[in-house]
Amino acid sequence: MASEPSVDELEEYRDLLAGLVRMHVLHHASQEEIYGAWMIEELASHGYRLSAGTLYPMLHRMAEDGYLTVRTERTERGIRKLYSATEKGQRGLAVARQRMRIFTQEDTGR
């Protein structure tokens, strides 16, 4: 079994792993509303270092593409945007999970 990748290794493969990060966002947004700062911490707990300058444009794009809805909430600290998965986002996550299983369980004996 391969060892856990280092933070530097995750950074090196950032472009390859970007789709997995979006899947993880949809996973959590399908369960409950999320907000950017929480998602940054959640991803960091898995070894992904995403800055606000990377995550927020990703969230905005996912909302523009119809995968997330966004609502604004006033808090003591200011305004917070809360994201939830749409029906399209939930379906997209299900399709991505299925494809991931197919791709990773493919017989490699040529």
mmCIF file of the C-alpha atoms, coordinates in Angstrom:
data_MODEL
# 
_entry.id   MODEL 
# 
loop_
_atom_site.group_PDB 
_atom_site.id 
_atom_site.type_symbol 
_atom_site.label_atom_id 
_atom_site.label_alt_id 
_atom_site.label_comp_id 
_atom_site.label_asym_id 
_atom_site.label_entity_id 
_atom_site.label_seq_id 
_atom_site.pdbx_PDB_ins_code 
_atom_site.Cartn_x 
_atom_site.Cartn_y 
_atom_site.Cartn_z 
_atom_site.occupancy 
_atom_site.B_iso_or_equiv 
_atom_site.pdbx_formal_charge 
_atom_site.auth_seq_id 
_atom_site.auth_comp_id 
_atom_site.auth_asym_id 
_atom_site.auth_atom_id 
_atom_site.pdbx_PDB_model_num 
ATOM 1   C CA . MET A 1 1   ? 0.000   0.000  0.000   1.00 0.00 ? 1   MET A CA 1 
ATOM 2   C CA . ALA A 1 2   ? 1.323   3.459  -0.887  1.00 0.00 ? 2   ALA A CA 1 
ATOM 3   C CA . SER A 1 3   ? 2.227   5.853  1.897   1.00 0.00 ? 3   SER A CA 1 
ATOM 4   C CA . GLU A 1 4   ? 0.233   9.004  2.553   1.00 0.00 ? 4   GLU A CA 1 
ATOM 5   C CA . PRO A 1 5   ? 1.361   11.829 0.270   1.00 0.00 ? 5   PRO A CA 1 
ATOM 6   C CA . SER A 1 6   ? 3.167   14.747 1.848   1.00 0.00 ? 6   SER A CA 1 
ATOM 7   C CA . VAL A 1 7   ? 1.705   18.244 1.759   1.00 0.00 ? 7   VAL A CA 1 
ATOM 8   C CA . ASP A 1 8   ? 4.358   19.145 -0.825  1.00 0.00 ? 8   ASP A CA 1 
ATOM 9   C CA . GLU A 1 9   ? 3.326   16.189 -2.974  1.00 0.00 ? 9   GLU A CA 1 
ATOM 10  C CA . LEU A 1 10  ? -0.336  17.218 -2.781  1.00 0.00 ? 10  LEU A CA 1 
ATOM 11  C CA . GLU A 1 11  ? 0.729   20.689 -3.888  1.00 0.00 ? 11  GLU A CA 1 
ATOM 12  C CA . GLU A 1 12  ? 2.727   19.230 -6.794  1.00 0.00 ? 12  GLU A CA 1 
ATOM 13  C CA . TYR A 1 13  ? -0.372  17.402 -8.085  1.00 0.00 ? 13  TYR A CA 1 
ATOM 14  C CA . ARG A 1 14  ? -2.807  20.240 -7.384  1.00 0.00 ? 14  ARG A CA 1 
ATOM 15  C CA . ASP A 1 15  ? -4.096  20.412 -10.975 1.00 0.00 ? 15  ASP A CA 1 
ATOM 16  C CA . LEU A 1 16  ? -4.755  16.669 -11.036 1.00 0.00 ? 16  LEU A CA 1 
ATOM 17  C CA . LEU A 1 17  ? -6.502  16.713 -7.658  1.00 0.00 ? 17  LEU A CA 1 
ATOM 18  C CA . ALA A 1 18  ? -8.688  19.785 -8.325  1.00 0.00 ? 18  ALA A CA 1 
ATOM 19  C CA . GLY A 1 19  ? -11.639 17.639 -9.397  1.00 0.00 ? 19  GLY A CA 1 
ATOM 20  C CA . LEU A 1 20  ? -11.401 15.673 -6.156  1.00 0.00 ? 20  LEU A CA 1 
ATOM 21  C CA . VAL A 1 21  ? -11.512 18.916 -4.185  1.00 0.00 ? 21  VAL A CA 1 
ATOM 22  C CA . ARG A 1 22  ? -14.705 19.926 -6.013  1.00 0.00 ? 22  ARG A CA 1 
ATOM 23  C CA . MET A 1 23  ? -16.149 16.479 -5.250  1.00 0.00 ? 23  MET A CA 1 
ATOM 24  C CA . HIS A 1 24  ? -15.311 16.974 -1.570  1.00 0.00 ? 24  HIS A CA 1 
ATOM 25  C CA . VAL A 1 25  ? -17.002 20.381 -1.582  1.00 0.00 ? 25  VAL A CA 1 
ATOM 26  C CA . LEU A 1 26  ? -20.122 18.817 -3.117  1.00 0.00 ? 26  LEU A CA 1 
ATOM 27  C CA . HIS A 1 27  ? -19.983 15.972 -0.600  1.00 0.00 ? 27  HIS A CA 1 
ATOM 28  C CA . HIS A 1 28  ? -20.183 18.388 2.330   1.00 0.00 ? 28  HIS A CA 1 
ATOM 29  C CA . ALA A 1 29  ? -22.557 20.833 0.624   1.00 0.00 ? 29  ALA A CA 1 
ATOM 30  C CA . SER A 1 30  ? -24.921 17.894 0.037   1.00 0.00 ? 30  SER A CA 1 
ATOM 31  C CA . GLN A 1 31  ? -25.024 17.184 3.758   1.00 0.00 ? 31  GLN A CA 1 
ATOM 32  C CA . GLU A 1 32  ? -25.343 20.722 5.142   1.00 0.00 ? 32  GLU A CA 1 
ATOM 33  C CA . GLU A 1 33  ? -24.651 24.331 4.295   1.00 0.00 ? 33  GLU A CA 1 
ATOM 34  C CA . ILE A 1 34  ? -20.965 25.146 4.165   1.00 0.00 ? 34  ILE A CA 1 
ATOM 35  C CA . TYR A 1 35  ? -18.983 28.373 4.094   1.00 0.00 ? 35  TYR A CA 1 
ATOM 36  C CA . GLY A 1 36  ? -15.564 29.101 2.683   1.00 0.00 ? 36  GLY A CA 1 
ATOM 37  C CA . ALA A 1 37  ? -13.479 29.435 5.847   1.00 0.00 ? 37  ALA A CA 1 
ATOM 38  C CA . TRP A 1 38  ? -14.876 26.162 7.185   1.00 0.00 ? 38  TRP A CA 1 
ATOM 39  C CA . MET A 1 39  ? -14.180 24.422 3.881   1.00 0.00 ? 39  MET A CA 1 
ATOM 40  C CA . ILE A 1 40  ? -10.577 25.679 3.897   1.00 0.00 ? 40  ILE A CA 1 
ATOM 41  C CA . GLU A 1 41  ? -10.126 24.150 7.373   1.00 0.00 ? 41  GLU A CA 1 
ATOM 42  C CA . GLU A 1 42  ? -11.839 20.919 6.328   1.00 0.00 ? 42  GLU A CA 1 
ATOM 43  C CA . LEU A 1 43  ? -9.590  20.530 3.298   1.00 0.00 ? 43  LEU A CA 1 
ATOM 44  C CA . ALA A 1 44  ? -6.529  21.350 5.428   1.00 0.00 ? 44  ALA A CA 1 
ATOM 45  C CA . SER A 1 45  ? -7.473  18.478 7.741   1.00 0.00 ? 45  SER A CA 1 
ATOM 46  C CA . HIS A 1 46  ? -6.941  16.221 4.714   1.00 0.00 ? 46  HIS A CA 1 
ATOM 47  C CA . GLY A 1 47  ? -3.626  17.824 3.759   1.00 0.00 ? 47  GLY A CA 1 
ATOM 48  C CA . TYR A 1 48  ? -4.939  20.257 1.131   1.00 0.00 ? 48  TYR A CA 1 
ATOM 49  C CA . ARG A 1 49  ? -3.723  23.833 1.522   1.00 0.00 ? 49  ARG A CA 1 
ATOM 50  C CA . LEU A 1 50  ? -6.114  26.046 -0.386  1.00 0.00 ? 50  LEU A CA 1 
ATOM 51  C CA . SER A 1 51  ? -6.061  29.791 -0.020  1.00 0.00 ? 51  SER A CA 1 
ATOM 52  C CA . ALA A 1 52  ? -9.194  31.906 0.000   1.00 0.00 ? 52  ALA A CA 1 
ATOM 53  C CA . GLY A 1 53  ? -8.033  33.215 -3.383  1.00 0.00 ? 53  GLY A CA 1 
ATOM 54  C CA . THR A 1 54  ? -8.288  29.668 -4.756  1.00 0.00 ? 54  THR A CA 1 
ATOM 55  C CA . LEU A 1 55  ? -11.359 28.346 -2.944  1.00 0.00 ? 55  LEU A CA 1 
ATOM 56  C CA . TYR A 1 56  ? -13.745 31.291 -3.286  1.00 0.00 ? 56  TYR A CA 1 
ATOM 57  C CA . PRO A 1 57  ? -13.458 31.536 -7.088  1.00 0.00 ? 57  PRO A CA 1 
ATOM 58  C CA . MET A 1 58  ? -14.032 27.750 -7.187  1.00 0.00 ? 58  MET A CA 1 
ATOM 59  C CA . LEU A 1 59  ? -17.184 28.099 -5.061  1.00 0.00 ? 59  LEU A CA 1 
ATOM 60  C CA . HIS A 1 60  ? -18.431 31.012 -7.184  1.00 0.00 ? 60  HIS A CA 1 
ATOM 61  C CA . ARG A 1 61  ? -17.825 29.050 -10.385 1.00 0.00 ? 61  ARG A CA 1 
ATOM 62  C CA . MET A 1 62  ? -19.605 25.986 -8.986  1.00 0.00 ? 62  MET A CA 1 
ATOM 63  C CA . ALA A 1 63  ? -22.571 28.235 -8.140  1.00 0.00 ? 63  ALA A CA 1 
ATOM 64  C CA . GLU A 1 64  ? -22.517 29.817 -11.624 1.00 0.00 ? 64  GLU A CA 1 
ATOM 65  C CA . ASP A 1 65  ? -22.440 26.333 -13.149 1.00 0.00 ? 65  ASP A CA 1 
ATOM 66  C CA . GLY A 1 66  ? -25.501 25.308 -11.128 1.00 0.00 ? 66  GLY A CA 1 
ATOM 67  C CA . TYR A 1 67  ? -23.837 22.862 -8.722  1.00 0.00 ? 67  TYR A CA 1 
ATOM 68  C CA . LEU A 1 68  ? -24.274 25.058 -5.635  1.00 0.00 ? 68  LEU A CA 1 
ATOM 69  C CA . THR A 1 69  ? -26.767 27.594 -4.372  1.00 0.00 ? 69  THR A CA 1 
ATOM 70  C CA . VAL A 1 70  ? -25.575 30.471 -2.257  1.00 0.00 ? 70  VAL A CA 1 
ATOM 71  C CA . ARG A 1 71  ? -27.349 32.509 0.365   1.00 0.00 ? 71  ARG A CA 1 
ATOM 72  C CA . THR A 1 72  ? -26.078 35.375 2.455   1.00 0.00 ? 72  THR A CA 1 
ATOM 73  C CA . GLU A 1 73  ? -26.308 35.431 6.238   1.00 0.00 ? 73  GLU A CA 1 
ATOM 74  C CA . ARG A 1 74  ? -25.491 38.244 8.618   1.00 0.00 ? 74  ARG A CA 1 
ATOM 75  C CA . THR A 1 75  ? -23.325 37.236 11.559  1.00 0.00 ? 75  THR A CA 1 
ATOM 76  C CA . GLU A 1 76  ? -21.706 39.135 14.409  1.00 0.00 ? 76  GLU A CA 1 
ATOM 77  C CA . ARG A 1 77  ? -18.519 39.190 12.343  1.00 0.00 ? 77  ARG A CA 1 
ATOM 78  C CA . GLY A 1 78  ? -20.153 40.402 9.118   1.00 0.00 ? 78  GLY A CA 1 
ATOM 79  C CA . ILE A 1 79  ? -21.721 38.728 6.133   1.00 0.00 ? 79  ILE A CA 1 
ATOM 80  C CA . ARG A 1 80  ? -21.194 35.040 5.398   1.00 0.00 ? 80  ARG A CA 1 
ATOM 81  C CA . LYS A 1 81  ? -22.072 33.213 2.200   1.00 0.00 ? 81  LYS A CA 1 
ATOM 82  C CA . LEU A 1 82  ? -23.496 29.737 2.751   1.00 0.00 ? 82  LEU A CA 1 
ATOM 83  C CA . TYR A 1 83  ? -23.366 27.150 -0.006  1.00 0.00 ? 83  TYR A CA 1 
ATOM 84  C CA . SER A 1 84  ? -25.602 24.109 -0.553  1.00 0.00 ? 84  SER A CA 1 
ATOM 85  C CA . ALA A 1 85  ? -25.566 21.506 -3.283  1.00 0.00 ? 85  ALA A CA 1 
ATOM 86  C CA . THR A 1 86  ? -28.332 21.803 -5.842  1.00 0.00 ? 86  THR A CA 1 
ATOM 87  C CA . GLU A 1 87  ? -30.070 18.810 -7.368  1.00 0.00 ? 87  GLU A CA 1 
ATOM 88  C CA . LYS A 1 88  ? -27.598 19.115 -10.251 1.00 0.00 ? 88  LYS A CA 1 
ATOM 89  C CA . GLY A 1 89  ? -24.717 19.159 -7.757  1.00 0.00 ? 89  GLY A CA 1 
ATOM 90  C CA . GLN A 1 90  ? -26.004 16.102 -5.934  1.00 0.00 ? 90  GLN A CA 1 
ATOM 91  C CA . ARG A 1 91  ? -26.473 14.229 -9.204  1.00 0.00 ? 91  ARG A CA 1 
ATOM 92  C CA . GLY A 1 92  ? -23.050 15.338 -10.418 1.00 0.00 ? 92  GLY A CA 1 
ATOM 93  C CA . LEU A 1 93  ? -21.485 14.033 -7.213  1.00 0.00 ? 93  LEU A CA 1 
ATOM 94  C CA . ALA A 1 94  ? -23.238 10.674 -7.648  1.00 0.00 ? 94  ALA A CA 1 
ATOM 95  C CA . VAL A 1 95  ? -22.020 10.428 -11.245 1.00 0.00 ? 95  VAL A CA 1 
ATOM 96  C CA . ALA A 1 96  ? -18.467 11.411 -10.249 1.00 0.00 ? 96  ALA A CA 1 
ATOM 97  C CA . ARG A 1 97  ? -18.423 8.813  -7.464  1.00 0.00 ? 97  ARG A CA 1 
ATOM 98  C CA . GLN A 1 98  ? -19.587 6.119  -9.869  1.00 0.00 ? 98  GLN A CA 1 
ATOM 99  C CA . ARG A 1 99  ? -17.005 7.100  -12.488 1.00 0.00 ? 99  ARG A CA 1 
ATOM 100 C CA . MET A 1 100 ? -14.279 7.184  -9.821  1.00 0.00 ? 100 MET A CA 1 
ATOM 101 C CA . ARG A 1 101 ? -15.121 3.607  -8.817  1.00 0.00 ? 101 ARG A CA 1 
ATOM 102 C CA . ILE A 1 102 ? -15.068 2.470  -12.445 1.00 0.00 ? 102 ILE A CA 1 
ATOM 103 C CA . PHE A 1 103 ? -11.797 4.237  -13.229 1.00 0.00 ? 103 PHE A CA 1 
ATOM 104 C CA . THR A 1 104 ? -9.988  3.063  -10.107 1.00 0.00 ? 104 THR A CA 1 
ATOM 105 C CA . GLN A 1 105 ? -11.186 -0.536 -10.247 1.00 0.00 ? 105 GLN A CA 1 
ATOM 106 C CA . GLU A 1 106 ? -10.389 -1.070 -13.901 1.00 0.00 ? 106 GLU A CA 1 
ATOM 107 C CA . ASP A 1 107 ? -8.387  -4.189 -14.678 1.00 0.00 ? 107 ASP A CA 1 
ATOM 108 C CA . THR A 1 108 ? -4.895  -3.019 -15.606 1.00 0.00 ? 108 THR A CA 1 
ATOM 109 C CA . GLY A 1 109 ? -3.642  -6.393 -16.862 1.00 0.00 ? 109 GLY A CA 1 
ATOM 110 C CA . ARG A 1 110 ? -3.103  -5.707 -20.565 1.00 0.00 ? 110 ARG A CA 1 
# 
